[in-house]
């Protein structure tokens, strides 16, 4: 199968994930770019940020129209992560590829387990303390910068489990956080953007943007608890593959 077809198919799947689940874009995009399209880990993390920034920004507009974005909380959450995301991007350039892959697998597995836990995950909205939101946002920003992910696969569990949003609000608000964090992390990766294979990245991003619109419609038809469990299972599968690759 040609690289162009692989890029389009992978992009469509990742767009569906972002549109329906509010995350999972880069945690799926990075492995796809590495294992299907032959990108290096550094190039894959940079390309993943470009793709996810474009896709999440597009999907955000649709979720905002549906009233599923908590703007004040999302902006506070995202703003707290901008500095850590930029510092994390600098640190990532000095880490071996195996360490990045193992770290990627670890945080994906932790997020998946958190999403599978019952109780507050499905729960009622509670009062959100700004300090709690800022601390969670800073931690997410750090992971975003180091691992080259938009952070949605961690933002959704944090917004649901730590800040108490309902799943659909967490999905919409996560897209705001992803967009801001991805752009911040890209700010210190400008030099690597120029060396990307845009003949692959362009179609990949285009298919992801189109897939995100379908993903939003799909997400509107599926219960929040079901979305959460699907998200968690996908994360566990990706974590297992990435960890196996890092240690073998």
C-alpha positions in Angstrom: 0.0 0.0 0.0 1.4 3.4 -1.0 2.4 6.0 1.6 -0.3 8.4 0.4 -3.1 5.8 0.9 -1.7 4.9 4.3 -1.6 8.5 5.3 -5.2 9.2 4.2 -6.5 6.1 6.0 -4.6 6.8 9.2 -5.6 10.4 9.1 -9.3 9.6 8.8 -9.1 7.2 11.8 -7.3 9.8 13.9 -9.8 12.5 12.9 -12.6 10.3 14.0 -10.9 9.8 17.4 -10.4 13.5 18.0 -13.9 14.4 16.9 -15.6 11.8 18.9 -13.4 11.4 21.9 -11.7 14.8 22.3 -8.3 13.2 22.3 -6.3 10.2 21.1 -5.1 12.1 18.0 -1.4 12.2 18.6 -1.2 9.1 20.7 -2.4 7.4 17.6 -0.8 9.6 15.0 2.8 9.2 16.3 2.8 5.4 16.2 1.1 5.6 12.7 3.8 7.9 11.4 6.6 5.8 12.8 5.4 2.3 12.0 3.3 2.8 8.9 5.0 5.7 7.2 8.7 5.4 8.3 9.1 8.7 10.2 11.8 9.0 12.8 10.5 9.5 16.4 11.5 13.2 16.4 9.9 13.8 13.0 6.8 11.9 14.0 6.3 13.9 17.2 6.6 17.1 15.3 4.3 16.0 12.5 1.8 14.7 15.1 1.6 18.1 16.7 1.0 19.8 13.3 -1.7 17.3 12.4 -3.4 17.5 15.7 -3.3 21.3 16.0 -5.0 21.6 12.7 -7.6 18.9 13.3 -8.5 19.8 16.9 -8.8 23.5 16.0 -11.3 22.5 13.3 -13.3 20.1 15.5 -13.4 22.7 18.3 -15.6 25.0 16.3 -18.3 22.2 15.9 -18.2 21.3 19.6 -18.4 25.0 20.5 -21.6 25.4 18.4 -23.1 22.5 20.4 -22.3 24.2 23.7 -19.9 21.6 24.9 -16.8 23.8 25.5 -16.1 25.2 29.0 -14.1 28.2 27.8 -12.9 29.7 31.0 -11.8 26.4 32.5 -10.2 25.2 29.2 -8.3 28.5 28.7 -7.0 28.4 32.3 -6.1 24.7 32.0 -4.3 25.4 28.6 -2.6 28.6 29.7 -1.0 26.8 32.7 0.5 24.3 30.3 2.1 26.7 27.8 5.4 27.3 29.6 5.8 23.6 30.6 5.0 22.5 27.0 7.7 24.7 25.6 10.3 23.6 28.2 9.3 20.0 27.6 10.0 20.4 23.8 13.5 21.5 24.6 14.0 18.5 26.9 12.7 16.1 24.3 15.5 17.0 21.9 18.0 15.5 24.4 16.2 12.2 25.1 16.9 8.9 23.3 14.1 7.6 21.1 13.6 4.5 23.3 13.0 6.7 26.4 10.4 8.7 24.5 8.6 5.6 23.3 8.6 4.1 26.8 7.4 7.3 28.3 4.7 7.5 25.7 3.5 4.0 26.6 3.6 4.7 30.3 1.4 7.8 30.3 -1.0 6.2 27.8 -1.5 3.2 30.1 -2.0 5.4 33.2 -4.6 7.5 31.4 -6.4 4.4 30.2 -6.6 2.9 33.6 -7.8 6.2 35.0 -10.6 6.3 32.4 -11.7 2.7 33.2 -12.2 3.5 36.9 -15.9 3.8 37.8 -17.5 6.6 39.8 -16.4 10.2 39.2 -15.5 9.4 35.6 -19.2 9.5 34.7 -20.1 11.9 37.3 -21.8 15.1 38.1 -20.2 18.5 37.5 -18.7 19.9 40.7 -17.1 23.2 41.5 -13.7 23.6 39.9 -10.9 25.2 41.9 -8.6 27.4 39.7 -5.5 26.1 41.5 -6.5 22.5 40.7 -7.1 23.3 37.1 -3.8 25.2 36.8 -1.8 22.3 38.4 -3.4 19.7 36.1 -2.8 21.9 33.1 0.9 22.4 33.9 1.4 18.7 34.2 -0.3 18.1 31.0 1.7 20.8 29.2 4.9 19.1 30.3 3.9 15.8 28.9 2.7 17.5 25.7 6.1 19.1 25.2 8.2 16.1 26.0 6.3 13.4 24.1 5.0 15.5 21.2 1.3 14.9 21.9 -1.5 17.3 21.9 -2.5 16.0 25.3 -6.2 15.1 24.7 -5.7 11.5 25.8 -4.6 12.9 29.2 -6.8 16.1 29.1 -10.0 14.1 28.9 -9.3 11.9 32.0 -8.1 15.1 33.9 -11.2 17.1 32.9 -13.5 14.3 33.9 -11.8 12.7 36.9 -9.9 15.7 38.4 -12.1 18.6 37.4 -15.5 16.8 37.3 -16.8 17.6 33.8 -19.3 15.4 32.1 -17.8 13.4 29.3 -19.3 15.5 26.4 -18.1 18.7 28.0 -14.7 17.2 28.6 -14.4 16.2 25.0 -15.2 19.7 23.7 -13.0 21.4 26.3 -10.2 19.0 25.6 -10.1 20.2 22.0 -9.4 23.7 23.2 -6.6 22.5 25.4 -5.1 20.4 22.7 -5.1 23.2 20.2 -3.3 25.6 22.6 -0.8 23.0 23.8 0.1 21.8 20.3 0.8 25.3 19.1 2.9 26.1 22.1 4.9 22.9 21.7 5.4 23.6 18.0 6.8 27.1 18.9 10.1 25.5 19.9 10.1 22.9 17.1 10.1 25.3 14.2 13.4 24.0 12.8 12.1 20.4 12.6 8.9 21.5 10.8 10.8 22.5 7.7 12.2 19.0 7.3 8.9 17.2 7.3 7.6 15.2 4.3 4.7 17.4 3.5 3.6 15.1 0.6 2.6 12.7 3.4 1.8 15.1 6.3 -0.6 17.2 4.1 -2.9 14.4 3.0 -2.7 13.0 6.5 -3.9 16.2 8.1 -6.6 16.8 5.4 -8.1 13.3 6.0 -7.9 13.9 9.8 -9.8 17.2 9.5 -12.6 15.6 7.5 -12.7 12.6 9.9 -13.1 14.9 12.8 -16.4 16.2 11.5 -17.7 12.7 11.2 -16.3 11.9 14.6 -18.3 14.7 16.2 -21.5 13.3 14.8 -20.6 9.8 15.9 -19.8 11.0 19.4 -23.3 12.7 19.6 -24.9 9.3 19.1 -22.9 7.3 21.6 -23.3 7.4 25.4 -20.5 9.1 27.4 -19.6 6.0 29.4 -19.3 4.0 26.2 -17.0 6.7 24.6 -14.8 6.6 27.7 -14.4 2.8 27.6 -13.6 2.8 23.9 -11.0 5.5 24.5 -9.4 3.5 27.3 -9.2 0.2 25.4 -7.6 2.0 22.4 -5.1 3.6 24.8 -4.2 0.3 26.4 -3.6 -1.3 23.0 -1.3 1.6 21.8 0.6 1.6 25.2 1.3 -2.2 24.9 2.6 -1.8 21.3 4.8 1.2 22.1 6.2 -0.4 25.3 7.0 -3.6 23.5 8.9 -1.7 20.8 10.8 0.3 23.4 12.1 -2.7 25.3 12.7 -5.2 22.5 
